[in-house]
Amino acid sequence: TPDPDVYEQLSKSIAPEIFGHADVKKALLLQLIGNPPNNLSDGMRLRGDIHVCLMGDPGVAKSQLLKYITKIAPRGVYTTGK
């Protein structure tokens, strides 16, 4: 039988060393698994692009969360505004 808490477990597995931020982790999880595919003209299918902008106070683990996602996302690239 499917585990009814799989959504919670998967969101908690994103950057487990960072405490809290459950809503942000759930949003990142949905971005990872919910992107519509890009169908190219040659028939190749690519997972859709993920665009995430986290805004908030300094020192609340925004960069660490995004860096974690780029490690597990296919073709992940982390950029900053600097």
Backbone torsions as a table, in degrees:
resi	resn	phi	psi	omega
1	THR	NA	142.1	179.0
2	PRO	-66.1	142.8	178.4
3	ASP	-78.4	122.5	-178.4
4	PRO	-69.1	-15.7	-179.0
5	ASP	-100.5	17.9	-176.9
6	VAL	-62.1	-34.9	178.2
7	TYR	-62.9	-44.8	178.8
8	GLU	-64.6	-44.5	-178.4
9	GLN	-64.0	-42.8	179.0
10	LEU	-66.0	-40.8	-179.9
11	SER	-67.2	-35.2	177.5
12	LYS	-70.9	-22.3	-179.8
13	SER	-79.0	-10.9	176.6
14	ILE	-80.0	119.1	-179.5
15	ALA	46.4	63.0	-176.6
16	PRO	-63.2	-18.8	178.8
17	GLU	-75.3	-11.7	178.2
18	ILE	-99.3	119.0	-176.6
19	PHE	-80.3	139.4	175.7
20	GLY	79.7	-152.5	-179.9
21	HIS	57.5	38.0	-176.0
22	ALA	-59.2	-42.1	-179.1
23	ASP	-65.6	-39.7	179.2
24	VAL	-66.6	-42.5	179.8
25	LYS	-64.7	-38.1	177.4
26	LYS	-66.2	-40.1	178.4
27	ALA	-64.0	-41.9	178.7
28	LEU	-65.7	-39.2	176.8
29	LEU	-61.1	-44.9	179.4
30	LEU	-64.6	-34.6	175.8
31	GLN	-64.8	-38.9	-178.4
32	LEU	-66.9	-39.8	-173.0
33	ILE	-103.5	-8.5	-172.4
34	GLY	-109.9	11.6	-177.7
35	ASN	-78.9	134.9	176.1
36	PRO	-70.4	145.6	-178.1
37	PRO	-74.3	155.6	172.4
38	ASN	-99.4	119.9	177.1
39	ASN	-96.2	114.8	-178.6
40	LEU	-83.4	163.0	-176.2
41	SER	-65.2	-24.4	179.3
42	ASP	-87.3	7.1	177.3
43	GLY	93.2	-5.8	180.0
44	MET	-75.8	140.3	178.1
45	ARG	-110.3	128.9	176.4
46	LEU	-118.3	145.4	174.3
47	ARG	-64.4	143.4	-178.8
48	GLY	-62.7	158.1	-179.7
49	ASP	-72.5	148.2	177.0
50	ILE	-109.2	122.9	176.3
51	HIS	-121.1	119.7	-177.6
52	VAL	-132.2	133.0	174.1
53	CYS	-127.2	113.0	177.3
54	LEU	-101.8	129.5	179.0
55	MET	-123.9	144.6	178.5
56	GLY	168.9	-174.3	-178.8
57	ASP	-64.4	154.3	176.6
58	PRO	-64.0	146.4	173.8
59	GLY	78.7	23.8	179.3
60	VAL	-113.4	28.6	170.3
61	ALA	70.1	25.3	177.9
62	LYS	-63.5	-50.2	-177.5
63	SER	-64.7	-40.5	-179.1
64	GLN	-63.5	-39.8	178.5
65	LEU	-64.4	-45.0	-179.3
66	LEU	-68.3	-36.6	176.9
67	LYS	-64.9	-37.0	177.2
68	TYR	-63.1	-43.1	-179.5
69	ILE	-63.3	-38.9	-179.4
70	THR	-67.0	-23.2	177.5
71	LYS	-74.5	-31.0	-176.5
72	ILE	-102.8	-13.7	-179.6
73	ALA	-84.5	136.1	174.4
74	PRO	-64.6	136.1	-179.2
75	ARG	58.6	29.3	-178.7
76	GLY	-70.5	137.2	177.5
77	VAL	-135.6	128.7	178.2
78	TYR	-102.3	127.1	176.8
79	THR	-130.2	159.0	176.2
80	THR	-127.9	171.2	-179.5
81	GLY	-86.9	6.4	-178.0
82	LYS	-82.6	NA	NA
